[in-house]
């Protein structure tokens, strides 16, 4: 196996030049369009890594040492959920990658898409780039938690011929415009991934498109966290877009993810947190002074302080020890909900056709530590609040909690439908 790695790398992966010296790297990422020119790329560039991998396997033991504990291979198996407080929403048979709850009204918003087309036609987050002629038209739903009613939202001022390939999203309320929400939606267009800005009147069923944010540093966006109508943070999870290059990047623990800040006010787009191992979900606290990032590759919740110049200062890395997907914050309690996989090996096997591998799931809640050990520098505590062995639901990507109505919603990047759980 080790002896075949140099041959595999030499024949399958084109070595990219460091980004600060190249303007067009689309072919290197496995895509046709131009991709970013970065100024502050990690010291461990793709070129350097591939040179090392092509000449020896010395890096593999370290990668395995990291991967085995985080993978969940030796983790205690998750228990099957046998309670009666969780059920699948009726009338929804799509993949719903991300969910956000508007806690004042009890309205949940969901980005969903057809599973078959995502697996066979076009969905860059999974490395599916097979059909550049495929026209994606995913659906943005609103779900009323109190009435249990699900409704698709109608797009306005958004041309029918435009791609609408949804992933993560963020929402922002302007205090000067009560009754409206601004949605920042990741759209993986065939011409390149962008952020779409929509305005939505609460309790209506329409989304009005306002503008599209496109930039070289928006190349593998996973999720977005707005801090105003004109400013947002986003995560780029990986460097590459093609499927096998993504897998290589994951399995060899490359720290090529980052967090990008964009401001239309100052016309600045820049990397504010770099060298992350698969930067996944991102969220802010109620006053936007903290930014939370889920690092799937290290199983950490990264907690940043937002500086006056919008740079990020890492305050703490909470060890969750599970691959973290999306991050949701309950603005009422400040509690952070994390959707995690228990065994990433089972996830990998399952999405590649292994029907016998049931990917178990868990939900963790992270909150301020009120115990005596906080005096020893343990500022946050984590608690597992849900788990299932994959029978009820699998391949979880998001958990959104509503402490007011005592409800939690679960979504998946690979399992159709949404699970609703009544919390204690």
C-alpha positions in Angstrom: 0.0 0.0 0.0 2.7 2.4 1.0 4.7 1.8 -2.1 1.8 2.7 -4.3 1.2 6.1 -2.9 3.9 8.0 -4.9 2.6 6.4 -8.1 -1.0 7.3 -7.2 -0.1 10.9 -6.4 2.0 11.3 -9.5 -0.7 10.0 -11.8 -3.9 11.3 -10.1 -3.0 14.7 -8.5 -1.5 17.6 -10.2 0.8 19.5 -7.8 -0.4 23.1 -7.4 1.9 26.1 -7.1 1.7 28.1 -3.9 -1.3 30.4 -4.2 0.6 33.7 -3.7 2.3 33.2 -7.0 -0.5 31.9 -9.1 -3.7 33.6 -10.3 -5.5 30.7 -12.0 -5.6 27.4 -10.2 -8.9 26.0 -11.3 -7.5 22.9 -13.0 -5.5 22.1 -9.9 -8.6 22.0 -7.7 -10.4 19.8 -10.2 -12.6 22.6 -11.6 -12.6 24.7 -14.8 -13.1 28.2 -13.4 -10.4 30.5 -11.8 -9.9 30.1 -8.1 -8.2 32.2 -5.5 -5.1 34.2 -5.3 -4.2 34.2 -1.6 -1.6 36.3 0.1 -1.1 34.5 3.4 -1.2 30.8 2.5 -0.1 28.2 5.1 3.6 27.5 5.3 2.8 23.9 4.5 1.8 24.5 0.9 0.3 21.8 -1.3 3.4 21.7 -3.4 5.6 20.9 -0.4 3.2 18.3 1.0 2.9 16.4 -2.3 6.7 16.4 -2.7 7.0 14.8 0.7 4.3 12.3 0.0 5.7 11.4 -3.4 9.1 10.5 -2.0 8.2 8.6 1.2 5.4 7.4 3.5 7.0 9.0 6.6 4.0 11.2 7.2 1.5 8.3 7.2 2.1 7.1 10.8 1.3 10.6 12.2 -1.8 10.8 10.0 -2.9 7.4 11.2 -2.2 8.3 14.9 -4.4 11.3 14.5 -7.1 9.7 12.4 -7.8 6.5 14.4 -8.9 8.2 17.7 -11.0 10.9 15.9 -12.5 8.4 13.5 -14.4 6.7 16.3 -13.1 3.3 15.4 -12.4 2.4 19.1 -15.3 4.5 20.4 -18.0 2.9 22.4 -20.9 2.1 20.0 -23.8 4.6 20.1 -27.1 3.4 21.5 -30.1 3.1 19.3 -32.7 5.8 20.0 -35.7 4.1 21.5 -37.6 7.1 22.9 -40.9 8.5 21.6 -40.0 12.2 21.4 -38.3 12.2 18.0 -40.1 11.8 14.6 -39.4 12.5 11.0 -41.2 15.5 9.5 -43.9 14.5 7.0 -43.8 15.5 3.4 -40.0 16.1 3.2 -37.8 13.6 1.4 -34.8 15.8 0.5 -31.4 16.3 2.0 -31.4 19.2 4.3 -27.8 20.2 5.0 -28.4 23.3 7.2 -31.2 24.5 9.5 -31.5 27.8 11.3 -34.3 28.8 13.8 -35.7 32.3 14.2 -36.3 32.0 17.9 -38.6 35.0 18.3 -41.2 33.5 15.9 -40.5 29.7 16.1 -39.9 29.6 12.3 -37.1 27.3 11.1 -35.4 27.8 7.7 -33.9 24.9 5.8 -31.7 24.5 2.7 -32.6 21.2 1.0 -31.9 19.4 -2.3 -32.6 16.2 -4.2 -30.3 13.3 -3.1 -30.1 11.6 -6.5 -29.0 14.7 -8.4 -26.5 15.7 -5.7 -24.9 12.2 -5.8 -24.9 11.8 -9.6 -24.9 15.3 -11.2 -23.6 18.3 -9.4 -22.8 19.0 -5.7 -19.2 20.3 -5.1 -19.3 19.8 -1.3 -19.3 16.1 -2.0 -16.9 16.3 -4.9 -19.7 15.6 -7.4 -18.7 17.5 -10.5 -19.9 15.0 -13.1 -22.3 17.1 -15.1 -21.5 20.7 -16.0 -24.7 21.0 -18.0 -26.9 20.1 -15.0 -29.1 23.0 -13.8 -29.5 22.8 -10.0 -32.7 24.2 -8.4 -32.7 23.4 -4.7 -35.3 24.5 -2.3 -35.3 26.9 0.7 -38.1 26.0 3.1 -39.7 27.6 6.1 -41.0 25.3 8.9 -43.4 26.6 11.5 -42.5 24.7 14.7 -45.8 25.6 16.4 -48.1 24.6 13.6 -45.9 21.8 12.2 -46.3 23.2 8.7 -43.6 23.1 6.0 -43.6 25.5 3.1 -41.2 26.1 0.2 -40.2 29.8 -0.3 -40.6 31.3 -3.8 -37.6 33.1 -5.3 -38.2 36.7 -6.5 -35.8 38.7 -8.7 -33.7 35.5 -9.2 -33.7 34.3 -12.8 -35.0 30.8 -13.5 -31.9 29.9 -15.5 -29.6 30.7 -12.6 -28.1 27.8 -10.6 -29.5 27.3 -7.1 -27.3 24.7 -5.4 -27.6 25.2 -1.7 -25.3 24.3 1.2 -24.8 26.3 4.5 -26.4 29.7 5.2 -26.7 32.4 7.7 -29.3 34.9 8.7 -29.2 38.5 10.0 -31.8 40.9 11.4 -31.3 44.6 11.0 -32.6 46.4 14.1 -33.8 49.2 12.0 -36.0 46.9 9.9 -38.2 44.9 12.2 -40.1 42.0 10.6 -37.4 41.2 8.0 -34.6 38.7 7.8 -31.5 38.9 5.5 -30.4 35.5 4.4 -26.8 34.8 3.1 -27.0 31.5 1.2 -24.1 29.6 -0.3 -24.8 28.8 -3.9 -22.5 26.4 -5.7 -22.9 27.6 -9.2 -21.3 25.8 -12.1 -19.4 29.1 -12.8 -18.1 29.1 -9.2 -19.4 29.2 -5.6 -20.9 32.5 -4.4 -22.9 33.9 -1.6 -26.4 35.0 -2.5 -28.1 37.7 -0.4 -31.9 37.6 0.0 -34.4 39.6 1.9 -37.4 37.9 3.5 -40.5 39.3 5.2 -41.3 37.2 8.2 -44.5 35.1 7.8 -44.4 35.6 4.1 -43.4 32.8 1.6 -41.1 34.8 -0.7 -37.3 35.4 -0.9 -36.3 38.6 -2.7 -32.8 38.4 -4.2 -30.7 41.5 -3.6 -27.1 40.7 -4.7 -24.4 38.1 -5.3 -21.1 38.2 -3.5 -18.3 36.7 -5.6 -14.6 36.7 -4.9 -11.5 34.6 -5.4 -11.4 33.8 -1.7 -14.9 32.3 -1.9 -13.9 29.0 -3.5 -14.9 26.1 -1.2 -17.5 27.8 1.1 -19.1 25.5 3.7 -21.0 27.9 5.9 -21.5 31.6 6.5 -22.1 33.9 9.5 -23.3 37.4 8.7 -22.6 40.3 11.2 -24.4 43.0 9.2 -26.2 43.4 5.9 -22.9 44.0 4.2 -20.4 41.9 6.2 -20.0 38.2 6.9 -17.5 35.5 7.8 -17.4 32.2 5.9 -15.5 29.0 6.1 -13.6 27.4 3.2 -13.4 23.8 4.3 -10.8 22.3 1.9 -8.4 23.3 -0.8 -9.5 20.9 -3.6 -13.0 20.3 -5.1 -12.7 17.0 -6.8 -13.8 13.9 -4.8 -10.6 11.9 -4.4 -8.5 15.0 -3.8 -10.8 15.9 -1.1 -10.5 12.5 0.5 -6.7 12.7 0.2 -6.7 16.1 1.9 -8.9 14.8 4.7 -7.0 11.5 5.4 -3.6 13.2 5.4 -4.8 15.9 7.8 -4.0 18.9 5.7 -4.6 22.2 7.4 -5.8 24.1 4.3 -9.1 25.3 5.5 -9.7 28.9 6.5 -12.1 31.6 7.6 -12.7 34.6 5.3 -14.1 38.0 6.2 -15.9 40.1 3.6 -17.1 43.7 3.9 -19.0 45.5 1.2 -18.6 48.7 3.3 -14.9 48.8 3.0 -14.5 46.5 -0.1 -12.2 44.2 1.9 -12.2 40.4 1.6 -9.4 38.7 3.5 -8.4 35.5 5.3 -8.8 36.1 9.1 -8.1 32.5 10.4 -5.8 30.1 8.5 -4.3 26.6 8.6 -7.6 25.0 9.8 -8.2 21.2 9.4 -11.5 21.2 7.5 -13.2 24.4 8.7 -16.9 23.5 8.7 -19.8 25.2 10.5 -19.5 28.8 11.7 -21.8 30.9 13.9 -21.6 34.0 16.1 -23.0 34.9 19.6 -25.8 37.4 20.0 -23.6 40.6 19.9 -21.2 39.3 17.2 -18.2 39.6 19.6 -17.5 35.8 19.4 -17.2 33.6 16.3 -17.5 29.8 16.7 -16.0 27.5 14.1 -16.4 23.7 14.0 -13.1 22.0 12.8 -14.2 18.6 11.5 -10.6 17.4 11.0 -9.5 17.9 14.6 -12.8 17.5 16.5 -12.6 21.0 18.0 -14.9 23.9 18.5 -12.8 26.9 17.9 -13.8 30.0 19.8 -12.6 33.3 18.5 -12.7 36.9 19.7 -13.8 39.3 17.0 -11.5 42.3 17.0 -12.5 45.9 16.0 -10.7 45.4 12.6 -12.7 42.2 12.1 -9.6 40.0 12.6 -10.1 36.9 14.7 -8.1 36.0 17.8 -8.3 32.4 19.0 -9.4 32.2 22.6 -10.0 28.5 23.1 -10.3 25.2 21.4 -13.0 23.0 23.0 -12.1 19.3 22.5 -15.3 17.6 21.4 -13.3 14.6 20.0 -15.8 14.0 17.2 -15.9 15.3 13.7 -18.0 18.5 13.9 -20.3 19.6 11.1 -22.5 22.6 11.5 -22.7 24.9 14.5 -25.8 26.6 15.8 -26.2 29.0 18.7 -29.4 29.5 20.7 -29.5 33.3 21.2 -31.7 32.9 24.3 -29.4 30.7 26.3 -26.1 31.1 24.4 -25.8 27.4 24.2 -24.0 26.0 21.2 -25.4 22.9 19.4 -23.0 20.7 17.5 -23.9 18.0 15.0 -21.3 15.2 15.0 -20.6 11.8 13.5 -19.6 9.0 15.9 -17.6 6.9 13.4 -16.3 8.7 10.3 -15.1 5.3 8.9 -18.7 4.2 8.8 -19.7 7.5 7.2 -17.1 7.1 4.5 -18.2 3.5 3.8 -21.9 4.4 3.8 -21.7 7.2 1.3 -19.6 5.0 -0.9 -22.3 2.3 -1.1 -21.6 0.3 2.1 -25.2 -0.4 3.2 -24.2 -2.4 6.2 -22.3 0.5 7.8 -24.8 2.5 9.8 -23.2 5.9 10.6 -24.1 6.7 14.2 -24.8 10.3 15.2 -24.7 12.5 18.3 -25.6 16.0 19.3 -23.4 17.9 21.8 -24.4 21.1 23.6 -21.6 23.4 24.7 -22.2 26.0 27.3 -20.4 28.2 29.8 -18.9 26.2 32.6 -20.6 26.9 35.9 -18.9 24.1 37.8 -16.0 24.4 40.3 -13.5 23.3 37.7 -13.9 26.6 35.9 -11.4 28.0 38.4 -8.8 25.8 36.7 -9.3 27.4 33.3 -12.1 25.1 32.0 -14.4 27.8 30.6 -16.8 25.6 28.7 -18.6 22.3 29.3 -19.9 19.9 26.8 -22.8 17.5 27.1 -24.1 14.8 24.8 -27.9 15.4 24.6 -28.8 12.9 21.8 -27.4 9.9 20.1 -28.6 7.2 17.7 -26.9 4.2 16.2 -28.0 5.2 12.7 -31.4 3.5 12.8 -33.5 6.6 13.2 -31.2 9.0 11.3 -27.6 9.0 10.0 -24.9 11.2 8.4 -26.1 14.2 10.5 -24.9 17.6 9.4 -26.9 20.0 11.6 -28.7 20.3 15.0 -30.8 23.4 15.7 -32.2 23.8 19.2 -35.1 26.1 20.3 -35.0 26.5 24.1 -38.3 28.5 24.1 -40.4 25.8 22.5 -38.2 22.9 23.7 -37.6 21.5 20.2 -34.5 20.4 18.3 -34.3 19.8 14.5 -31.8 17.5 12.9 -30.7 17.6 9.2 -28.3 15.5 7.1 -26.1 15.8 4.0 -26.9 12.3 3.0 -30.0 11.0 4.7 -33.3 12.4 3.3 -35.7 14.2 5.7 -35.6 16.1 8.9 -36.0 14.8 12.5 -37.9 16.8 15.1 -37.2 16.0 18.8 -39.1 17.4 21.8 -36.5 18.4 24.4 -36.9 17.8 28.1 
